[in-house]
Amino acid sequence: MHRGGTCAHTGVPRLAAWLLPLLFCLLVAAALVDGATADATTTTPSVAGSWSCCGAGGAAEQSFAITESGGSLSGTASTSGGPFSPISGSISGTSVTIVTGPYTTDPGYTATFLGTLSANGESMSGTWSSNVGQSGTWSATRTSGSPTTTTETPPEKQTKEKEEPAKKTPKGKQPTTMIVFCNQEMPDTPTAYFECTVEVINASLTEPLAVPSGSVSFAVNPSGSGGFRGSNVCNLKASELGSNSSFCSVIYLAVPPGSIPIGSQPPITGTYSGDNVFASNKAEPRSPLPDVPQVNAQATGPNVPLTMTCPSQTVCTGTAQMTATGTQASAKGSAAAAATVVVASGRYSIPAHKKAKVKLRLTSRGKALLKKHHHHLVLTLEIKPKSGAPVSKAIVLK
């Protein structure tokens, strides 16, 4: 009994000698796991969303729609029935810089808003100044969007991300529409040739409406013949009329001369190389299409007048319509995407090498949308020739 009691007595200290360090190690490990989990989740202030701004301190009352990526800001600023401009800027912690401009109605004007995001992320305020000497104070309140951004890193990637910087996914390029039309010059003569003009159009509805740049290369189709006088590559130049498109031309020679009937198009294809903003594209010559270089259109009563020019040797005839999609198609201002809505439509018939004023008729839905959106609708203008595929471009209806 004495030996048994002694063994029972001395067994507890021996158990504690290895159990207590084990418990200590388990507690430390748990703390490290909790710490790793905390490090894997990062919450940072965010300015992304919609904001109601200003109206006091000298700045105009306006709305900001802001997106955020890696601390860089983009988006749009707009006033009720007034100017529309892009947004750029940055956020670092709670310090915010927002730059608006250039505006559609004043391309030379920009304004810079410096401020601080509130602790709850629901408001921001500070000082502003413009490039024409204006200055004052400003404040904005959030109308939509989350005040913070939470980033979670999977445990298996945490060590790698500490050793290697994260790779950014490149943003997609904006779409283009491409038109090629060839005019036959000096027909029925041994020196006949085609002047082939390509127009590359910004097909996105993103403002400001940037102009495609770069070059277009032409090649004779496998089933065709002939060749090019001089270079088969031309460099795009922006339209001098302020359009959201650019042009260039090459000279094509038929072999034998006169083998392509008047009114027909040569067997060639143009390929746009793309640039750092716009995606590449390709197109073959099509039936004559009118040029519509304007970026903005002004509704006059029930009509929307458009200035069109027929660049061909034959009449340009077909139909045209303006359509709205997404929030632009919603009369209730809902953020939910709506079906495509026809805002205005009509027919055109323009004599060869002539300019004409074509009137599109506003639909009842178009009138309602124009009123709801304070005479500023970003639409798609679709031009459909009598024969051939239609082409589209972005246009702002006011």
C-alpha positions in Angstrom: 0.0 0.0 0.0 2.9 2.3 0.8 4.5 1.6 -2.6 1.2 2.1 -4.4 0.6 5.4 -2.6 4.1 6.5 -3.4 3.7 5.7 -7.1 0.4 7.5 -7.3 1.9 10.5 -5.7 5.0 10.7 -7.9 3.0 10.0 -11.1 1.3 13.4 -11.2 4.4 15.5 -11.3 5.8 13.2 -14.1 2.6 13.7 -16.1 2.7 17.4 -15.7 6.3 17.5 -16.8 5.4 16.5 -20.3 1.7 17.5 -20.5 2.1 21.2 -19.6 4.7 21.9 -22.3 2.4 20.1 -24.8 -0.5 22.3 -23.8 1.6 25.4 -24.1 2.7 24.4 -27.6 -0.9 23.7 -28.6 -1.9 27.2 -27.4 0.9 28.9 -29.3 0.0 27.0 -32.4 -3.7 28.0 -32.1 -2.6 31.6 -31.7 -0.4 31.4 -34.8 -3.3 29.9 -36.8 -5.6 32.8 -35.6 -2.9 35.3 -36.6 -2.5 33.7 -40.0 -6.3 33.9 -40.5 -6.3 37.5 -39.5 -3.5 38.3 -41.9 -5.3 36.5 -44.7 -8.3 38.8 -44.5 -7.7 42.5 -45.3 -10.3 45.2 -45.0 -9.5 48.6 -46.6 -11.6 51.8 -47.1 -13.3 52.0 -50.4 -14.7 55.0 -52.4 -16.3 52.8 -55.1 -20.0 53.5 -55.7 -22.3 56.4 -56.4 -22.1 59.7 -54.6 -24.1 62.9 -54.4 -21.7 65.8 -54.4 -21.3 69.4 -53.8 -23.9 72.1 -54.4 -22.0 74.2 -51.8 -18.5 75.6 -51.4 -18.5 76.8 -55.0 -18.6 73.5 -56.8 -21.6 72.5 -59.0 -24.2 70.0 -57.7 -23.2 66.7 -59.4 -23.2 62.9 -59.2 -20.1 60.8 -59.1 -20.1 57.2 -60.3 -16.7 55.8 -59.1 -15.0 52.5 -59.7 -11.8 51.5 -57.9 -8.9 49.2 -58.8 -5.7 48.9 -56.9 -6.1 52.4 -55.4 -6.8 54.0 -58.8 -10.1 55.6 -59.5 -12.2 55.9 -62.7 -15.8 56.6 -63.5 -18.0 59.5 -64.6 -19.3 62.8 -63.2 -22.5 64.4 -64.4 -24.8 67.2 -63.6 -28.6 67.3 -64.0 -29.1 68.2 -67.7 -25.6 69.6 -67.9 -21.9 68.6 -68.5 -20.7 65.0 -68.5 -17.1 64.1 -67.8 -14.8 61.2 -66.9 -13.3 60.7 -63.5 -9.7 59.8 -62.6 -7.9 59.9 -59.3 -6.7 57.7 -56.4 -7.3 56.6 -52.8 -4.6 55.9 -50.2 -6.0 54.9 -46.8 -8.7 57.6 -46.3 -7.1 60.2 -48.5 -9.0 60.7 -51.7 -8.1 62.6 -54.9 -10.8 62.9 -57.6 -10.2 64.7 -60.9 -13.1 65.5 -63.2 -12.8 66.6 -66.8 -12.5 67.3 -69.6 -16.2 67.9 -69.9 -18.2 67.3 -73.0 -19.4 70.9 -73.1 -16.0 72.4 -72.1 -13.1 70.2 -73.2 -10.5 72.5 -71.6 -11.9 72.4 -68.1 -10.8 70.2 -65.2 -11.4 70.2 -61.5 -9.5 68.5 -58.7 -11.2 67.4 -55.4 -8.9 66.7 -52.5 -10.5 65.1 -49.4 -10.8 62.6 -46.7 -13.2 59.6 -46.5 -15.1 59.4 -43.2 -14.5 56.6 -40.7 -17.7 54.9 -41.7 -17.1 55.4 -45.4 -20.4 57.0 -46.0 -19.2 60.6 -46.7 -16.1 62.5 -47.8 -15.1 66.2 -47.9 -12.3 68.5 -48.5 -11.2 71.3 -50.8 -11.3 71.7 -54.6 -9.7 73.8 -57.3 -10.0 74.1 -61.1 -7.5 74.8 -63.9 -9.1 78.3 -64.4 -8.4 79.5 -60.9 -11.6 78.5 -59.0 -11.5 77.0 -55.6 -13.6 76.2 -52.5 -14.8 73.4 -50.3 -16.8 70.3 -51.1 -18.6 67.3 -49.5 -20.3 64.2 -50.8 -22.5 61.5 -49.4 -22.7 57.9 -50.6 -25.9 56.8 -52.3 -24.7 53.2 -53.2 -21.8 50.9 -52.8 -19.8 49.4 -49.9 -17.7 51.6 -47.7 -15.0 48.9 -47.4 -13.3 46.3 -49.6 -12.4 42.9 -48.0 -9.8 40.7 -49.5 -9.3 37.1 -48.4 -6.2 35.1 -49.3 -6.4 31.3 -49.3 -3.9 29.8 -46.8 -2.1 27.8 -49.4 -1.3 31.0 -51.3 -0.3 33.2 -48.4 3.4 32.3 -48.4 3.7 32.6 -52.1 2.0 36.0 -52.2 4.5 37.3 -49.6 7.4 36.1 -51.8 5.9 37.0 -55.2 3.9 40.1 -56.1 0.3 39.4 -57.3 -0.1 39.4 -61.1 -2.7 41.8 -62.4 -5.2 40.7 -65.0 -5.0 43.1 -68.0 -8.2 44.9 -68.7 -10.1 44.1 -71.9 -9.9 46.4 -74.9 -12.8 48.4 -76.2 -14.7 47.1 -79.3 -14.5 48.7 -82.7 -16.7 48.8 -85.8 -14.9 48.8 -89.2 -16.2 50.1 -92.6 -14.3 49.8 -95.9 -15.7 51.4 -99.0 -13.9 51.7 -102.4 -14.7 54.4 -105.0 -13.7 53.6 -108.6 -11.9 56.5 -110.1 -11.5 57.1 -113.9 -13.7 54.1 -114.8 -13.6 52.6 -118.3 -10.0 53.9 -118.8 -6.7 51.9 -118.8 -5.7 54.0 -115.7 -8.8 53.2 -113.6 -8.2 52.6 -109.9 -10.1 52.2 -106.6 -9.5 54.6 -103.7 -10.4 52.4 -100.7 -11.1 54.2 -97.5 -11.4 52.5 -94.1 -13.2 54.0 -91.1 -12.5 52.5 -87.6 -15.1 53.5 -85.1 -15.2 53.4 -81.4 -18.1 51.0 -80.8 -18.2 51.2 -77.0 -20.6 53.4 -75.1 -17.9 54.5 -72.7 -17.4 58.3 -72.4 -15.3 60.2 -73.2 -15.6 58.7 -76.8 -11.9 58.0 -77.6 -10.6 57.7 -81.2 -9.0 54.5 -82.5 -5.3 54.9 -83.6 -2.8 52.6 -85.2 -2.7 51.2 -88.8 -4.8 49.1 -91.2 -3.2 46.7 -93.6 -4.9 45.5 -96.8 -4.6 42.2 -98.6 -6.1 40.7 -101.8 -8.5 37.9 -101.0 -7.3 34.4 -102.1 -9.9 34.2 -104.9 -9.2 37.7 -106.1 -6.5 39.4 -108.3 -4.9 42.8 -108.6 -2.7 44.7 -106.2 -2.0 48.0 -104.5 -0.2 51.1 -105.8 2.4 52.1 -103.3 1.8 50.7 -99.8 -0.9 48.3 -98.8 -0.8 49.8 -95.2 -2.3 53.1 -94.1 -2.0 55.0 -90.8 -5.3 56.1 -89.2 -6.0 59.8 -88.5 -8.8 61.1 -86.4 -11.8 62.8 -88.1 -11.4 66.5 -88.3 -15.1 66.9 -87.6 -14.8 65.7 -84.0 -16.2 62.2 -84.6 -15.3 59.1 -82.5 -13.7 57.5 -85.6 -10.6 57.6 -87.7 -9.8 57.1 -91.4 -7.1 56.2 -93.9 -6.9 55.1 -97.5 -5.0 52.9 -100.0 -5.1 52.6 -103.8 -6.1 49.3 -105.3 -5.5 48.4 -109.0 -7.7 45.7 -110.7 -6.0 43.2 -113.0 -6.8 43.3 -115.8 -8.0 47.0 -115.7 -11.8 47.3 -116.0 -12.4 43.7 -114.8 -14.5 44.9 -111.8 -17.9 46.4 -112.9 -18.9 49.9 -111.9 -20.8 49.7 -108.6 -19.0 46.5 -107.4 -16.3 46.4 -104.7 -12.8 44.9 -105.1 -11.9 41.5 -103.5 -9.8 42.8 -100.6 -9.8 42.7 -96.8 -8.6 45.4 -94.4 -7.2 44.4 -91.0 -6.9 46.9 -88.1 -4.0 46.2 -85.8 -5.6 47.6 -82.7 -3.9 49.9 -80.2 -3.5 50.1 -76.4 -7.2 51.0 -76.0 -9.1 49.3 -78.9 -9.3 45.7 -80.1 -8.2 44.6 -83.6 -10.8 44.1 -86.3 -11.1 43.3 -90.0 -13.6 44.0 -92.8 -14.2 43.8 -96.5 -15.7 46.5 -98.7 -19.4 46.8 -98.6 -22.3 48.6 -100.3 -22.1 52.4 -100.0 -22.7 53.7 -96.5 -23.2 57.3 -95.5 -20.7 59.0 -93.3 -22.2 60.2 -89.9 -19.2 62.0 -88.2 -21.1 63.7 -85.4 -20.7 62.5 -81.8 -23.7 64.4 -80.4 -27.2 64.8 -81.7 -29.8 67.4 -80.6 -33.5 66.5 -80.5 -35.7 69.1 -82.2 -39.3 68.6 -81.3 -40.3 65.1 -82.4 -37.2 64.7 -84.6 -33.5 64.0 -84.3 -31.7 65.6 -87.3 -28.5 63.9 -88.5 -26.0 65.2 -91.1 -25.0 62.4 -93.5 -22.7 62.4 -96.5 -22.7 59.9 -99.3 -19.1 59.3 -100.3 -19.8 56.9 -103.2 -20.5 57.3 -106.9 -24.0 55.8 -106.3 -26.9 56.8 -104.1 -26.7 55.8 -100.4 -30.0 54.5 -99.2 -31.2 52.5 -96.2 -32.5 52.9 -92.6 -31.1 54.3 -89.4 -32.1 53.9 -85.8 -31.0 54.9 -82.3 -31.3 52.4 -79.5 -30.8 52.4 -75.7 -29.8 49.6 -73.5 -29.2 49.0 -69.7 -29.9 51.9 -67.4 -30.2 54.2 -70.4 -33.3 52.2 -71.5 -34.9 52.4 -68.1 -37.5 55.2 -67.6 -37.5 54.5 -63.8 -33.8 55.0 -63.4 -33.3 51.4 -62.2 -29.8 50.0 -62.2 -31.1 46.7 -63.6 -30.5 46.1 -67.3 -33.5 46.7 -69.5 -34.2 45.3 -73.0 -33.0 47.2 -76.0 -35.4 50.1 -76.7 -35.7 52.0 -80.0 -35.4 55.7 -79.3 -35.6 57.1 -82.8 -35.7 55.7 -86.4 -36.0 56.7 -90.0 -34.9 56.2 -93.6 -32.2 57.9 -95.6 -31.5 58.4 -99.3 -28.6 60.6 -100.2 -27.3 61.4 -103.7 -23.8 60.4 -104.6 -21.1 62.7 -103.2 -23.7 64.9 -101.5 -24.5 65.9 -98.0 -28.0 65.8 -96.6 -29.9 66.4 -93.3 -31.8 63.2 -92.4 -34.5 63.3 -89.7 -35.1 60.4 -87.4 -38.5 60.3 -85.7 -38.5 60.0 -81.9 -40.6 57.1 -80.5 -42.9 57.7 -77.6 -40.6 55.6 -75.4 -37.7 57.7 -76.7 -39.3 60.9 -75.7 -39.9 59.5 -72.2 -36.3 58.4 -71.8 -34.9 61.7 -73.0 -37.0 63.5 -70.4 -36.2 61.1 -67.6 -32.4 61.3 -68.3 -32.4 65.1 -68.5 -31.6 65.2 -72.2 -28.5 63.1 -72.0 -28.7 59.6 -73.5 -25.7 57.5 -74.5 -27.1 55.5 -77.4 -26.2 53.2 -80.3 -26.7 54.6 -83.8 -27.2 51.7 -86.3 -26.9 52.5 -90.0 -28.2 49.7 -92.2 -27.7 50.1 -96.0 -30.2 48.7 -98.5 -27.9 45.7 -98.9 -25.2 44.6 -96.6 -24.6 44.3 -92.9 -25.4 47.3 -90.7 -22.7 49.3 -88.8 -23.0 50.9 -85.4 -21.5 53.7 -83.5 -22.0 55.5 -80.1 -23.8 58.8 -80.1 -25.0 61.1 -77.4 -28.6 62.4 -77.7 -29.4 65.6 -75.9 
